[in-house]
């Protein structure tokens, strides 16, 4: 069968499996021949268009992948091909780019972009961008368009590469921008559209151009011209570019706002909704940037940057426009389709966060004028505007209006318009969320119980109200602590009963009402006062009935079972030891959820997240009594630890090892060999997500603390892995990458916590001498951290803890060795400067330990 026949066979259901297998086999046999054959197929004008398209798709998929590890492999494979083969592929694909068949051209554009994304950062294939620039000046409109499509794909990839820390040469970025901007001024609208779409990505690479006032002025003039084009698709793309400019170059916007302001406002007022929405998005983006800068300034990290107060300056024009736009709802039916009124509400909420009290009076004028308007659109707009400004303004500013409006708001829950009732319910939730001290809980709660019977759309928002009120109850109480009584205590049984009625409603599948009901019930339980505990045992029995009955309806994600497990997790966590009489039943039902989940997933050894959390809560609640469940749970634990493809579940399972260690203590030893072998394998496997590897470090400390002296047999391999992890440096990852810094700090904290666990575990069993040879390793690690400015407060706290632990157990033997090492003083000084009282307390403790044993 020829390559053409094979490609066409992939589209035939009766032949596709065999054809795809043959193609994979050819790829594995010789990547060189595979690439050249596909490229020749793509470039051959005599071949069927569909075969040429498929050849392009396979080429593209052979050059890049979504999975980062696989993507690196494919790039390395391309780079290792003989130069003549790579040149043949590039020449063939380039010739196919301007094929008379548009689909073939687009397939070629994707291939060229992927090759460019590999070679341009390595300063190879310098001719690609000039070649595309040549096509952009072609007399043939089709050639111009396809070259711009290719530039768009290429820029999209180059932006991602730049974000990962690689630098794209200014000359390349400039050439791309030149080509794209030229295309934006093309008389042909299709060419203009493709150029504008490419500009969206290209502008991110144009930092040098934006620093030049003349070039910046020219760019902004062109963008404005395209925003004013009379073709909606072009305008949409142009306003999206304006949004991108606001994100990337906020600092340069001020001189252009006298032009951009009226341009966007007129567009929002008079253009079709699909054009007006991205124009509105521009202002939301400016809000986002100003909020971000405000946070940086507050944290002392602005490095000379500051908000230009663009929103504050535009307030008198912007707010009336936003409130007017809120009235443009087309229908009372809420189908969740993003529309202009929604965009206006989102923007108004962001404006309120930026300017705070300054927006209140202007918005309230609109609210008061339309609160009782005969047209439901205006009543709903008034409520939406009111709810939108709850986050940002102070409670002092809002208090008079909130107190006077509360009764009218509650009365308006009887409005004949479902859209108005829905928005009022949302607004009441926003009031409770951001101004909880103003809410008259005793007056409101009985009404909420009643309105839970409203249509699903309204009832779901009332459920959220209950959730918000419940969350506010324990805000002033420490983590894991609960007040003897709380604001909702007297309503606990009424609310729980009403929520149970909600989840049992025949229409509870609408508007995700059932989920909202179970979520509210879960929060109500988890945040309740201790005086509600006597009601929780009966509620646990009721939830077990719900879970048992739920197996009649099992979907692919076991969603319903997950909601119920969430409530049971909250109940078990609150009841603690009092859950013992039903512990067996809870465990049985949780395991049934996991089994059902595996069945609907085709027998795969996967774990259902909420069931896993329930089992962890049960282990924490019953402690050593959980041992009787381990023979049933251990196989699932192993499956979860080995299922690294599902990162979140594997992370959770790794964390549950710590819960089991604290519950079972020394009895976990029976399962240690299995657990540690899986953890070792995960650490050595390059396909395992690094977040999982960081979590494993903490696991080592938990296991050491639990089994004490028995950890001796694991000490050497574990310390070796901790040493390897601690050798990871900031420079090993991409530059200026927040995710890398966060991972590195998580990894360091895990390693330090592991060392602390090992030290305490060995000390308690009289085997501390085994750790002596590793003390220098720990001290060197701590010293390196104190010299790294990227170390977080939590990492520094862990450093203080582990040094304090070692000083406490080795005493003068260690302090004589350490002497007055500068890094010890740096630790203490760092903590003294910190705003975290716990960190300061720990540093004082360490300083006391060092002084006691003669090091300071």
N, C-alpha and C positions, 0 to 999 in steps of 0.2 A: 504494500500500500504506500503510495507516494505521500509526501508531507502535506500536499494540498488535500488529498483524500482523507488523511488522518485529521486534519483541522476541521474539515467539513463533517467528518464522522462524530466529532465532539458535540455537534448540534443535533444529532440523531439519537433519541432516547434508547433505541435498540442497540446502538453501537458505541455510545459515548464512554462507558466504563472501560472497555477494551482500548479504545483510542487514547483516552487520557493516560492509561497505564503505559502504553507504548511511548507516548510523549515524555512521561516522567523517566522512563527507562533510558530514552535517548539523552535526556538532560544529564542523568547520572553517569552515563557511559562516557560522554565527552562534551563538556560545557563549550569548548571551542567550536566544535562542529554544530552544536545545538544553536548557538548564537548566530553563526554565519548563515546557516540554512534558513533560520527564521527571518533574518535581515534580507536575504535575497528574495524570499517569498513576499515580504512586505513591499519590496521595491519593484516587483515584477508586474508590469501593467497588464500582462496577459492572464494573470491569475484572477479568480473570482474575488470580488470586493470583500465578501465576508471572510474568506480565507486570509486575505491580507490584513484585515482588522484583527483577526484572532492571532495572527503571527505577531502583530504589534503588541497586543495585550500580553502574550506570553513573554515577549522580550522585556516589557516593562516589569512584569512580575518576577523576572529573573534578575532584575537590577535592584529591587527594593522590596522591603517587607515592613508591615506594621510592627511586628515584634522586633525590639531593638537588637537582640542577640542575632537573630536571623538576618536582619538588615546589615549588620556588620559583616557577617559571613558572605552575603551576596556582593557587597562592595569589594571585599577582598578578592573574591573569585573573579570579578571583572578586572580588577587591577592586575591579576596574575595571568590573564590571557595574553598570548603573544601579541605584540604591537601590530603586526599585519592584520590579525583577525579583528582587533578592536577598530582599526582604521576601516576595514571592509564594512563592519557593522555601521560605523558612523557615516560613511559615504553612502551606503545603501539607504539608510534611514533619512539622511538629508535629501536624497533625490526623491524619496516618497513623500516628503513634507509638502511639496507643492503639487501633489497629485490632483488630477481633475475631480477625484472623489473626495469630498470633504471628510467623510468618516475615516478614510485611510490617512488623510493629512493629520487629523486629530490624534489618531493612534501613533503616528510618527512623532508628533509634537510631544506626547507623553514620554516616548522612549528617549528622544533627544534631551528632554528636561532631566530625566533620571541620570543619563550619562553626564550631562553638564554638572549636575549636583555632586557627582562623584569626583569629576576631574577638575572643575574650576577651583575649588578650595586648595587643590594640590598644584595650582598654577600650570595645569595641563589644558590642552585643547583651547588655546587662546583665540582660535578663529571662530568659535561657535557664536559668540555674541555679535561680532562684526558681520557674520554671515546672516544672522537674523535681522540685523539692522539694515542690511542690503535689501532683504525681502520686504521690509516695512516701507521702503521707498519704491517698490515695484509698481508698475502701472496696472498690474492685475490685482483687483480688489481682493480676490480670493487668497492670493499669495500673501498680501498684507495681513489679512485677518488671521491666517493660520500661523504666520510668524509671531503675531502678537499673542495668540493662544499659547504658543510654545514658550514665549517669554513669561507669560503669566504662570504657567506650570513651573518654570525654572525659578522664578522669583519666590514662589511659595516654598520650594524646597530650600533655597538659599537662606531665606529668613529663618527657617528651623535650624539650619546649620549654624547660622550666626548666633542664634539664641543659645546653642550648645557650647559657645565659646570660640568658634572658629571665625577668623576675619575674612571678609570678602573685600578684595582690592577695590579702592575708590574708583579706579579707572573702569572696572567692569560695571560697578553700580552706576557710574555716570553714563556709560554707553547704553545700558539698559534703560535708564530713565530718559535719555535723549530719544531713544526709539519709541518708547511708550508715550511720552508727551507729544511727540510728532504725530503718532496715531490718534491721540485724543483730539487733534485739530483737523483730522481728515474729514473731507466732505461726505464720505460714505458713512451712513449711520451704523452699519454692521461693524465696520472697521473701528469707528469711534467707540462702540460698545466693548469690543474685545480689548482695545487699548485701555479703556477706563478700568475694566476688570483686572487687567495686568498691573495697572498703576497701584491698585489697592495693596498689592504685595511689594511692588517695586519701591514705593515711597518709604517703606520701613528700612530699606538699604541706603536711603538717600541722606544720611546724617550730615555728610560734608556739604551737600547741596543746600540743605536747610540752614546751615550756619552762615551761608553767604546771602546777604540781604537781596542782592540783585536776582540771584537764582531763585530764592524763596518767593520774591515778588512775582516772578514769571510763573512759577509753579502754581501759586495761589490764583493768579489771573486765569490760567488755563482751567483749573478746577472749577472756578466760578462760572466760566463760559459753558462748561459741560453741564453744570447743575442747571443752567438756564436753557439747555437744549429742549426741543419740543417733542422729544421721543421719551416716553415714560421709562422704558427699560434703561436707557442711557442715563436719565436723571437719577434713577434708583442707584445705579452703580456709582455715579458721581457723588451723591450724598453719603454713600457708604465710605467713599474715599475721604470725604470731609471728616467723618467719624474717626477714621484711621489716623488722620492728621492730628485730630484733637487728642487721641491716645498717645501718639508717638512724639508730638511736638507742641504740647500745651504751652510751654514757655515762650513760644514764638507767636502765639495767637493774637495777643492784644492789639497790634496795629491793624489787624484785618477784621476786627469785630464790628466796626461800623458798616462793613460790607456784608459780613456773614450773618449778622443779626437780622436785618430786614430780609435778606435772601431766604433764610430758613423760616422766618415768621410768615412771609407771604406764601411760601410753599405750603406750610402747614394749614393756612387759612383757605387756600384756593385750589390746590393741586389734588389729583386723585389720591385716595388714601394710601395706596401702595408707594407713592412718591413721598407723601407727607410723613410717613412713619420713620424712614431713615433721617429725614430733616429733623424730626423730634428727637431721634436718637443722638444727634449731635449734642443737644443740650444735656441729655442724661449723661453723656460721656464727659462733658466738661464738669458736671457735678462730681462724677466719679474721680476725676483727676484732682479736683480741689479738695475732696474728702481725703484722698490719699496723701496729698501734700500737707493737709492739716494734721494728719496722723504723724507724718514724718517730723514736722515742726514740733509737735507735742513731745515726741520721743527724742528730740535733739539729734535727729539723723537727716535733716534736710539738706545739709552741705551747701548752704547758701541759697537754696531754692525756696520759693514761697508762693502761695496762691496769689493770683492777680485779681481776685475778687470779681471775676467776670459775671458770676451769677448775681452777686449783690448789685452790681451796676445795671444789670438787665432786668432787675426784679419788677419794676413798674410796668414793663412791657410784657415780661414773660408770664407772670402769674395770671393776669387777665386772659392771655391767650390759652394757657393751660386749662383754666376753669371753664372757659367757653368750649374748649375741645372736649371736655368731659361730657358735655351734653349731646355729643354726636353718636351716642349709642344707637344702633339700628334696630335692635330688637330686645325684648325682655328675655328671650331665650339665651341662656349663657352656654355657648358651645365651646368655650375656652379657645376660640380662634383669636390669635393676637390681632388687635385692631388699634386704630388711632386713639380712641378714648382710653384704652388700657395703657397705651404708651404715654399718654398725658398724665394718667394717674401715677405711673411709675416715676415719671420725671418730676412731678410735683412732690412726691415723697422724698426724692433725692434733693430737690431744692430746699425742702424743710430741714434736712439734715445739714446742708451746707450753711444756711443763713440763720437757722434757729428762730428765735423770737421775731426777727424782722419780717417774716412772712405771715405771721398770725393774723394781724388786723386786716390785711388785704384779702386773705382767704375767708375770714369770718364774715366780711361784708357780702361776699358771694353766697356763703352758706345761709346767712340770715335772710337774704333776698329770695332764696329758692327752696328753703326747707319745706314750705307748704305750697309750692307751686302746683297748679292743677295738672301739669304735664309730668308724668312719672319720670321722664328723662331728666328733668331739671331737679326733681326731688332726689333722684339717685345720684346725680352729679354733685349735689350739695353734700350728701352723706359721704361720697367717695372723696371729695375734697377735704372734708373734716377728718376722716380717718387717715388720709394720706399725710397730714401734718402732725400726727401724734409723736413721731420720732424726730427729734431735733430740738423743738422748743422746750423750754424749762417748765416744770410743773407749776412754778410760781406764776408764770405768764398764763398758763392754760387753766389754772384752778378756777378763777371766777366763771369762765365760760363753761367749763366742764360741769361745775356744780349746778349752774342754772339750766344747762341743757339736758341733764341726765333724765329727768322725768319725761320731757318731750320725746327724747330718743327711745325710751322704753315704750312709751305709748305708741310710737310710730312702728313698733314691731308688729302692730296690727294692720299696717298699710295694705291696701288691696293689691298693690304691685309686688310680685314675688321678687323682682329685681331690687326694689327699695328695701324690702325686709332682709334680703340676703346681704346687702351692703351695710345696713344698720347693724346686723349681727357681727359683721366683720369689723366695723368701726368700734363697737363695744369691746371686742377682743383687743383691738389696738390700744384703746384707752387703758384696759387692764394691764396690757403688756408694758406700756411705757409710763403710765402714771398710776401705779397700783394703789398708792396711798389715798387717791381721790375717789376710788370706786366704793360705793356703798354696798358692800358684799351682802349684808343681811337683807337689803331691799331687792337686790338684783337676783340672787340665787334662786328663790322660788319661781321667779318669772322664767329663768333659764330652763328649769325643770319642765315648765309648761310648754315653752317654745321648742323643746326637743321633739315635740310631736308634729312640728311644722313639716312642710315638704322637704325631701332630702337635701335640696340645695341650701335651704336655710338651716335645717337641723345640723348639717355638717359644720357650719360656721358656729352654731351654738355649742357643739361638742368642743370646738377649738376654744371657745370662751371658757368653758369649764376647765380645760387643760391649762390655759393661761392663769386663771384664778388659782388653780391648785399649785402651779409652779411658784407663784408669788408667795405662797404661805411660808416656805422654809428658806427664803433668800437670806434671812438674817442669821440663820443657824448654820453651824459648821458642817462640813461634808461628813455624811454618815451619821449625823445627829438629827434628832427630831424633837420638836417641842411637845410638851405634855398635852397641849391643846392647840388648835389652829383655827383660823377664820372660818373654814368650811366644816369644822368638826360636827357642828349641830345639823349640818345638811348631808353628812356623809352617806347615810343609808338612803335618803331620798334621791340623791344624785346617782348613787350606784344602781338603785332600782330603775331610775329613768334611763340610764345608759344601757342597762340590760334589756330594757324594752326596745331601745334604739337598735341594738345589734340583732334583735329577733324580728324586726319589721320585715314584711315581705318585700318592701321596696328598698331595703338597706344596701342592695348592690348598686343603686344609683348614686352618682356623685361621690363615690367612695365613702358612703355614710358609715358602713359597717367598720371600716378601718378607723374612721374618725372616732366612732364610739368606743372601740376597744382601746385606742390610743389614749383617749381622755380618761377612761377607767384606769388604765395603767398608771398614768401620772397622778390621778386622784389618790390611788393606793400608795404610790411611792413617796408622795409629799404630805401624807396625812399626819395629823397629830397622834401621839401615842394613845390618846383616849379612843381612837377608832380601831385599835388592834382587836378588841373583842368581836368586832363584826367581820374580821378578815378570814377567820377559819371557815365560816359558812360560805363566804364569797369564794374561797378556794375550792370548796366542794362543788359549787355552782360552775366554776370555770372548768373543773375536771369533767363535768357533765358535757359542757359545751365542746370540749376538745374531743371527747369520746364520740359525740354525735357528728362532729365535723368530718369524720373520715368517709362519710357518704358523699362528700364533695371535695375531691382532691384535684387541684390543678397542678401545672408543671412546677410551680414554685412553692407549692403548699402554703399559699398566701394566707388563707383563713387560719390554718393551724398556727402560722407564725404570729398572727395578731393575738390569738388566745395564749400562746406561749409567752408573749410579752407581758400580758396581765399576770399570768402565773409567776413569772420571774419576779415581778414587783411584789407579789404576795409572799412568795418564799423568802425574799430578801428582808421583808419587814417582819415576818413571823419568826424567823431564825429557828431556834430549837423547837418552838411550838408547832412547827410543821411536821414533826416526827410521826404523828399518827397517820398522815397521808403520804409520807415520803415515798413508800413503795409504789403507790398509785401514780404519784407525780413522775417518778423515774420510768415507770412502765409506759405512761402516755408519751413522755418525751422520746423514748426509744421507738415507739410506734410512729411518731412523726418522722424520725430519721429513716425508718424502714419504708414508709410511704413515699418519702421524697426520693429514695433510691429507686423505688419501683417506677415512679413516673419519669425518672431520668434514665430509664432503660437498664437498670441494674448497676449503674456506675457507683463506685464507692465514694459517694459524696455525702456531705453533712448539711443539714438545714440549720441556718445561722441562729434563728430564735430558739430552736430546740437545744442547740449547743449552749446558748446563754442560760437557758433554764437549768440545764444540768450543772453548769458552773455555779449558779446561785444555790442549787440544792447541796452541792459539795460544801460550799461556804457555810450553809445553814446547819447541816447535820454533822460536820466535822469528821471524826474518826469513824462514825457510823456509815460513812459512804463506802467503806471498804467492801461491804457486801454487794455493792453495785458494780465494783470494778471488773469482775469477770465478764459482765455483760457490756460494759462501756469500753474496756480496753481496746477491743478490735476497732471500734469507731474512732477512738483517740488516735490510734496508729494510722488509720485511713486519712483522718484530717491532717495529721502532721506530714503525711506523704503527698497529699494532694496540693502541691505547691502551685499548680496552674490556677487554682482559685485562691488568689492571694489573700483576700479578706478572711476566708474561712480558715486557711492555714495559719494566718496571724492569730486569729481567735483561739484556735486549738493550741497553738504555742503558748498563749497566755493562760489557757486553762491548765496547762501543766503546773504553773505556779499556784493556781487555786487548789489543785489536788495535793501539791506538796504541803500547803498550809493546813489542809483538811486532814490528810492521812499521816503527815509527818513521816516517821521511820517506816511506816507500812507501805510507802510508795516504792521501797527498795525492790519489791517483787517485780516491778515493771521497769526498773531503771535501765537494764541492759537494752531492752527494746527501744525505749524512748531515746536514750543517748545515741544509739546506733543510727536512728532516723535523723536526729539533730546533726550528728557528724556528717551524714550524707548530704543533708540540705546545705550545710556550710560549704561543702566541697563542690557542689553542683552549680555551675555557672548560670544555669537556667532559673535558679531560685531567686525571687525578688529580694533585693537588698534589705527591704524593710523587715522581711521575715528573718534574715540573718541577724539583724540588730536585735530583734526580740529574743532570739535564741540565747544571746549573751546573758540576759537577765534570768533565763531558764536555768542556766548552769548554777547561778547563785542560789536560786530557789531550791534546786535539787540538793546542793551541798548543805544548805541549812537544814533541810528536812532529814537527810540520812546521816548527818554528822560524820563520824569516823569512817563509816562505810564508803565514804566518797574517796577514800585513799586509792582505790583501784582505778578511779577515773581521773585522778588529779593531774597526772602528766599529760595525757592527751587534751584535757580541757584547757589547762594552762597554755599549752602550745597553741590552741585555737584562739584563746584570748590574746596571746602575744601577736599572732598574725593579724587579728582584727585591730589591735591597738597600733599597728604599724601604718594603718591607713591615714593619709595626710590630706590636708585641704588641697594641696597642689595636684593630688591624684584625680580630682574631678574637674568638671568644667569651671572656668573662671566666672566669678560673680553670679553664681547659680544658687538661689535660695534653697532649692530642693536638696542640692548636694550638701550645703551647710547644715540643713536640718537633719538629713540622714546621718552625717558625720557626728553631730552632737548626740543623736539617739544611740548610735553605735558606741560612742565613748561612754555615755551614761550606763548603757547595758553592761559594758566590760567592767566598769568601776563597781557597779552593783553586784556583779558576779564575784569579783574579788572580795567584797565585803561579806557576801554570803559564805564563801569558802572559808574565810578567816574565822567567822563566828562558828561555823559548823565544825571545823577542826578543833577550835578552842574548847568547845563544849564537850568534846569527846577525848580531850587530852592528847591530841595528835598535832598540835600546832607546829612542832618541830619540822613536820613535813613541808611546811610552807616557807621556811626560812630562806631556802635557795631562790625563792621567787620574789622576795621582798624588793630587791634592786630593780627587777623588771617593773614592778608596780610604781616605785618611786620615779623611775625614768619616765614612765608614761605620764605621771602626774606633772612632772617638771615640764615635759613637752607641751602639755595642755596649757599650763600657766603662761607659756610663751606664745600661744596662739590666740590672736584677738577674736577669732571666730567662735571661741568656746562660749556656750550659753551659761546663764546663771545656774540652771539645773545640773549642768556638767560640773561647774565649779563647786556646787554643793556636794555632789557625789565625790569629788576630789577631797574635800574637807572631811567627809564621812570616812572614806577609806584610809586616809592618813591618820585620822583620829583613832580608827579601829586598830591600826597597826601599832600606834604609840601606846594605846591602852593595853594591848596584849604582850608587846615585846618590851615596853617600858624603857628603862635606861639603856638596855642592850641596843635598842634602835636609835634613841636620841643621841647616844654617844657617837654612833656611826653617821647620823645625819648632821649633827652639829647645828650650825646656824645657817643651813642652806638657804640661799636667797628665795627659792621658790616657796618655802614655807611662809616667809614674811609676805610674799606676794599674795598667797591664798588668803591670809588673814586681812590684808589691806583691801583686797577685792571685796571680801564680804562686808567689811566695815563701810565701804562706799555704796553697797547695794541697798535698795529700798525694801528688800524682802526681810522681814523681821526674823523669819526662821533661819535664813542664811546667816544673818548677823549672830543669832543665838548659837548656831553650830560653830561659827568661827570663834566665838568667845570660849566655847567648850574646848575646841582644839587648842586655842592659845593657853587655856588653863592646864590642859594635859601636857603641853610642851614645857610649860613653866614648872609643872610638878615634877617632871622627869628630867629637868635640867637642860633643855634645848634652847630656851629663850630667856 
